[in-house]
């Protein structure tokens, strides 16, 4: 068995790591017991590494058995990308371990093999396909001095919004401290300074009325028990003429939450008082809704 050579520093806990396919874009720090040995483990010619670490103490459903085998047995094994190497610390993306986990081994890996392994471990499903194909086409069109991303998760899309709008103030909000804390760590390590993450509810947004130019909800609304209530709250924080952009799965492509068609989503937004246009792409509805004066 490997001996302990270091530990993991992040904001991740067992709850947040239930969604491994989203966390894989997050950043962790590897703290070596002997910092001076950094160059022994991390070489400039390698961008990817295998990290052997403390396993997760959770059990994923049967359709995610690959996750159990990779991360929840005697040890966890993550394939990571080196993000930043400093004199006494290293940051990596894709380390599937909670804060404080032990690190037992660090082995160099080739990028071409890393991509194959990631695709095998995180097989593409409909929601992953929507994220990978629909959202990149939507994000570049989102502009405003103040932007709010509701249900920001681990913050990867919020950070992209901030990068696309370097002179704007961008906010991400989610229910759990571990999610917003990890998102802020990701932004700080990447040097994205115009984004702030807050913990809060879509039913009680911690912002003043009329304070946002744009709000976004990416694959989030269908998880809510009262979507209409949340839409009224989003409308409250938008300026007059402000824009809400939401992406949600259509009924025939998704079986969790409300089973709404394009017309159903349009009616829901109109009932709240938005002027809305709806289009479909890759089995998802894209709503562009303007707050009426």
N, C-alpha and C positions, 0 to 999 in steps of 0.2 A: 504494500500500500504506500502511496505517496505521503510524504510528510508535509506539514503545513509550511508554506513559504510566504503567506501574506493573507490579506483580507479584502473584502469588497466594501466600498463606500458609495452609497446611493441613497435614494429616498424610497426605494421599493420595499413593499411588504407582501405577505402572502395574498392579501386581497387584491392588490393592484396587479400582481403577476398571474391572476386568473386569465388575463387577456394577453397571453404571450405574444400573439401575432402582432399586437400593437406595441408592446414593450420592446420588441427587438430593435426598434429605431431609437431607443433611449440610451443614455450614456452613463457609465459607471466609472468610478476611479478604482484602480487596483493599488492597494497600499502594501508594498513589500516589507517583510520583516527586516530585510537588509537593503535599504534604499540604494546603497552603492552598487548593488548587483543588477540594477536596472538594465544596463547594457548587455548583461549576460543573457537576458531573456528576450529583450526587444531589439531587433536589428533593423536598420533603415531599409534594407532590401525587402523586408516582409511587411505587407499591409494587413494581413489576417493571421489569427492565432487560434489554437485550441486551448481553452481554459477548463481545467478540471477543478470543480468547486463543490461546496456543500450542496446536497440535493434539496429540492423543494419539498416541504412537508404537506403536500396536497395531492389529490387524485383527480385527474381530468377524466371526462366521460370517455366511453369506449371508442367513439369516433375520433378521439385525440390520443390514441394509444402511443403514437410516435412521441408525443410530448412526455408521457409517463416514462417511456423507455429512455429518453434522452436526459430528462431533468429530475426525475423523481425516484430513481432507484438508489443503489448504494452511494453513488456520487452523481453530480450533475456535470454535463459536458456541453459547453457552449462554444460556438464558433463566432469569434468577434472580429471587428475591424478596429485597428488602431486609429484613434482620432487625434490625440495630442500626446506627445512625449516631452516631458520637461525634465529638469535635472533630478528631481526627487519624486516625480509622480507620473502616472500614465492614465490616460482616459481611453476607454474603448466603447464601441457601440455593439449592443446585442448580447450582453452578459446576462443570462437568465438566472440571476441569484438575488436574494434579498440582501438588504443592508446588513453588514456584519458577517456575511458568509465567509468561510475559510477558503483560501485558494491553495490547491495542492500541486498543480503543475501548469506550466505555460509552454506551449509547443508551437513553433512556426507552422504556418499553413499557407497554401497557395490560394489566391483569390478565385481562380476558376473552380477549384474544388469547393471553396466556401459557398459560392453561389449555388452549386448543385446540392450541397447539403442543406442549405436554407430552404430551397424549393421542396426538398423531400420532407423536411421537418414541418414546414408551414405550407401545406398544399393549398392551392388557390381555390377558394369557394366564391359564391356570388358576391358577398360583401367585400371580400378582398379585391375582386375584379372591379367592383364599383369604385373603391378607393383608388385603385391604381390607374383606371382609365377615365373616370368621370371627373374626379376632383381636380386633377392637374389642369383640365381644360376650363375649370370654373375659377380657380384661384387667381390667375393673372388679371382677371377683369374686376376684382374687388379692390376698390380704391376709396379712401376717405381719410380725414384727419384723425378720427377716432373710430376704431374698429373693435367689435366685441365678438369673440368666438365662444359660443355657448356649448358646453359638453366637449371641452377641449381635450379630454383624455390625457395622453402623455405629451401633448403639445406639438407634435411634429408639423401639423397643418397650421397651427397658430404661429409657429416660428417662421414658417414659409410666408405667411401673410405679412409678418413683420419685416422680413427680408425684402419682400416685394414693395413695401411701403416704408422706406427707411426714415422718412420725415414724419411719420404718423405715430400716434400712441395706440398700441394694440394690447388688448386684454384677453386673457383666456380664463374661463371659469368652469369648474367641475366640482362634484360633490365631495370628493375625498382629498384629505390633506396629502396623502401619499402620491396622488396623481399630480396635484398642482405643485407640490414640492419637487417631484422628479422633473416636471416640465420646466420649472425655473432653473433647476440644475442644468438641464440640457441647454437652455438658452444661454446661461452664464458661461458654460464651457465653450460654446460655439461663438461667443462674443456678440450675441444679438441683444442689444441693450434697450431697444424700444418696445419690449414686451414685458407685461406683468401678469402673473398668474394668481388668481384668487380662488379660495374655496367658497362655494355658495350654491344655491339652488336656482334652477330655471324659474321656479315659482316666486322667488323673492330675490331678484338680482340686486347686488350691492352697488348700484349706481343711481345717480340722480335722473329724474325725468328729463327727457330731451337732451341727453348728453352724448349720444352715439350717432355717428353718420351712417354706419353700416353694422349690421349684426349678421352672424352666420351660424347655421346649425347643420352640421354634417353628419348624417346618419344617426341622429340623436333623438328626434322628436318621437319616433315610433316606440321608444322605450318608456315614454311617460304615460302615467295613468290619466292625466288630464291635459291633453295637448292644447286645447282651447285656452285654458287658464294660462299656460305658459306663453302662448302667443300674445295674449293681452299684456302680459308682463314685459315681453320683448318690445311690443308696440309702445309701452310706456317710456322705455329708456331711449327709444329712437327719436331723433329730431323730426319735425314736420318735413315730409318729403324724404325721410331716411329710408334706407333700403335693407330688407331682410332677404338673404339668400339661404335657401335650405335645400338639401339633397336627401331624399328618402326613397326606400325601396318600394316598388309597386307591388300590388297584392299578389299578382300571378307569379312573382319571383321570390316572395318572402313570406314565411308563415309565422313570424313572431310579431306581436303587437297588432295594431289596427290594419285591416285589410282594405286599403284605399287605392282607388284608381286615380288617374290624372284628374278626372272630374271631381272625385271625392276630396282630393287635396285642395283643389281650387276652391271648392265650396267652403271648406273649413277655413281657409285664409280669408275669403271674402266675408264670412260671417263675423270675423273679428274686426273687419274694417280696413283690410288691406286691398289695394288694387294690385292684382297678381297676374303674372303670366306663368304658365306651366308648360314645360316640354319634357320629353322622355329621352333617355339615353342609357343603353346597357341595362335595361330593366329597372331604371331608377327615374324618379320624378325630380326635376330641377325647378324650384319655385323662386321667382324673382318678384318680391312683394314690396310695394311702396306704401309707406304710412301716409294716409290721406290727411290733409289739413283739417 
